[in-house]
């Protein structure tokens, strides 16, 4: 009898595949996906931190400050100080 049901199914799956079906399974997958995104964002924030003086910057900000310092012929600390005084 189970073979007959599986034969008529649009997508044949073993009975264990039904465990994640229904509203509870959808909610479980949504929460799992949201946690994966949050963890990857948290990891991105903690990886690639660089110091200029007493300040800490993520990789893109750090590289931008270095570019500005080179273009302005200043030390990176001076660029940070100027940015801070404008805020």
C-alpha positions, 0 to 999 in steps of 0.5 A, a space after each residue: 500500500 505505501 508503494 501505491 501512495 508513493 507512486 501517485 505522489 508528485 514528488 516521491 519521498 520517504 516517510 521520514 521526509 514528512 517530519 519537516 512538513 507542515 506549519 511546524 516544519 516551515 517555522 523550524 526552517 525559517 528560524 534556522 535560516 534566520 539564525 544562520 543569517 544572524 550568525 554570519 552577520 555577527 561573524 562578519 562584524 568580528 572578523 577583520 577588525 583593524 586599529 588606527 590609534 585607539 579606534 577600531 575599524 572593519 576592513 572596508 572602513 580601514 582601507 578607505 581611511 588608508 586611501 584618504 590618508 594617502 591621497 591627502 598625504 596625511 597619517 591615518 590617525 590624522 584622517 580619523 581625528 579630522 573625521 571625528 572633529 567633523 561629527 
